Amino acid sequence: MLKNNRRLLSLTTAALIASTSLAAAEPSAELIEAAKKEGMLTTIALPHSWCGYGDIIAGFKAKYGIEVNELNPDASSGDEIEAIKANKGNTGPQAPDVIDVGLSFGPSSKAEGLIQPYKVSTWDSIPEDAKDAEGHWYGDYYGVLSFVVNTDIVKEVPKDWKDLIKPEYANAVALAGDPRGSNQAVQAVYAAGIAGGEKDATKAGEAGLSLFAEVNKAGNFVPVIGKSASLAQGSTPIVIAWDYNGLTWRDTLKGNPPLDVIVPETGVVAGVYVQAISAFAPHPNAAKLWMEYIYSDEGQLGYLKGYCHPIRFNDLVAKGKVPQEMLDKLPPAAAYEKAVFPTLAEQEAGKTAITTKWDSVVGANVQ
């Protein structure tokens, strides 16, 4: 990618809000009223150009008439957590109500008592492996590793990881980062490993290394960090990157050159961001209403407009909720049905194998 005296509702009212918001298909009238009384929501690390957040924030304000106080749009996930810690007793405008952070920050924030549980009315349609069972955090959107291809140069696009070994891709394949340090690159190697059916995370990492060793031995691997510019110049005509990056590059280049974004047939690894409510949120009901909004069909489609796949994507497609013109701008929806959400433990095991053995197994110094 990228929180007063108002809190003192009676316990009876608070309990009513919690129970009705879980049972209803949309926010309860009580929750909406309580949020409007608070009158404000404080967000942090939500740049308008990221994942459609500009339109999502505007939609929330228009629907509920609640002011949105936007803190530091360019903050990192770590900055968001520090903002909660620094404002535990602060009910002013510098205390965030909600956070949008990388997956690893969900469990750690829960363990530190920094976030509070709340289950939105669409809870059941959020994949089990992308949410905390108690509702402290849950995925809001994700990307999958894809092949971003300059089709001016590459006429027959790769369809799966093993295709990258083919002779027609000589001096063509690059990662969007150094796999000894970049999460995007590490996850790409891990995805190549699980494509072969390996379930153990460490072994999947090693299998991914073996495949990239073959790609390198075949003369297909380009040891530079692939970007939009290198795609356009043709120096890295195939870049393995998050699909939302590739789709944004495609639009930015406006067909010069034409890019195609291919989700592989196997080894579809998702990188997920999670949403949570601060345990010290000055506007707890506005925070809950925000959660209801971004996990509603409307809010989830807002992410998709920004090329970040909403966590409820498969559910929305199955119910015919995604407009065809939106689907037409994306890789086939069926490709995302295979998306795998590695646990933190799996990610760490795979990362350790990949970062420590890349030099010895693959032997390509990515710069």
Secondary structure, 3 states (H helix, E strand, C coil): CCCCHHHCCCHHHHHHHHHHHHHCCCCCHHHHHHHHHHCEEEEECCCCCCCCHHHHHHHHHHHHCCEEEEECCCCCHHHHHHHHHHCCCCCCCCCCCEEEEECCHHHHHHHCCCEECCCCCCHHHCCHHHECCCCCCEEEEEEEEEEEEECCCCCCCCCCHHHHHCHHHCCCEEECCCCCCCHHHHHHHHHHHHCCCCCCHHHHHHHHHHHHHHHHHCCCECCCCCCHHHHHHCCCCEEEEEHHHHHHHHHHHCCCCCEEEECCCCCCEEEEEEEEEECCCCCHHHHHHHHHHHCCHHHHHHHHHCCCEECCHHHHHHCCCCCHHHHCCCCCHHHHHHCECCCHHHHHHHHHHHHHHHHHHCCCCCC
